Amino acid sequence: MTAPIGAYSEIHRACAVCGNADHGAFRIRYQKPTFSVWRCLRCGFLFIPPEYRKAVDYTEYKSADVAKQVAKADLWMKTERNRLRYEAIRRDHPSGSVLDIGCGFGHFLLTGLELGYRVRGVEMCRANAAFVNAQFDIPVWQGDFLEYPETERYDVITLWDTLEHMDRPDRVVSKAARLLAPGGTLVIQVPQADSFFARLLGERWWAVGLDHASYFSSKTLPLLCARHGLRTVRIRSSIELKNVLVYVLLPALALSGRGKRTLEASERQKAFNRMTRKPLWIRRCMARMHHAVYRALSRLRIGDEMVVSAVKRPRPRSCRSIKSIGPL
């Protein structure tokens, strides 16, 4: 569709990625019954205008029932899966401080703690933040990251499947860049809008929905990072095999013959708990198989998510020398 962006009053803002403010340089990419996905013609960034997402509330994103099931989950499996995420991080930062934005139930932070990092989390959902504080005694700041105090600097900042939920990803990346120490790394995992599966499925792609405000490609996310002083050093294809299991396979098996069309989040976690309640040697085999498949698919660039690592550029020497001289 080619309806002008001016059809909606609240969309009148610059593109979050390239800064395009020409209202005629936006078009509808996907038209859904209750919302539209728009495309910036300058850079290709896809987004859902915030006026469609006013009812989305992340403070209650997960319920107490989900937290109860997560507490029963096998902790070894949770941390072992997250060790895979630390592989690339440890090459650049074998130690240091880690801030995880949208830390969920905190298993990435717990894994970092076990590996010797100083960890801290930010989480919008009240149930998630309370869970991490109570179960792991890890400091988690509950609230909107844009209001998070800028009193410390971190060696690594991560957003695992978080940035796509943000209406203003430019402000999030800008703030993350300010919180990074010089030479620090920002690691972002998001659904990849130019992946094979996204291009194949179009508007039927699983990531297209009101829950996701921003849709990044392997071009637009590095562009956003560059605008805020971050140099992309690595882009890796990713596929969350656990999500395939939990959101596709297990619901299909559990709902067959029930007449239901969806499986509640607590039911999905409960089914995963049953599946992974095995002797340790079996769980080790499952983890090795998971890691081998994940690495192979990543090398082959088969996946519908991507992990982007971007480094904070040090301030140019000329700028430092000018500052030291003082005003002329």
Buried (B, 14 or more C-beta within 10 A) or exposed (E): EEEEBEEBEEBEEEBBBBEBEEBEBBBBBBEEEEBBBBBBBBBBBBBBBBEBBEEBEBBEBBBEBBBBBBBEBBEEBBBBBBBBBBEBBBEBBEEBBBBBBBBBBBBBBBBBBEBEBBBBBBBBBBBBBBBBBEBBEBEBBBEEBEEBEEEEBBBBBBBBBBBBBBBBBBBBBBBBBEBBBEEBBBBBBBBBBBBEBBEEBEEEBBBBEEEBBBBBBBBBBBBBBBBBBBEBEBBBBBBBBBEEBBBEEBBEEBBEEEEEEEBEBBBBBBBBBEBBEBEEEEBBEBBEEBBEEBEEBBEEBBBBBBBBBBBBEEEEEEEEEEEEEEEE
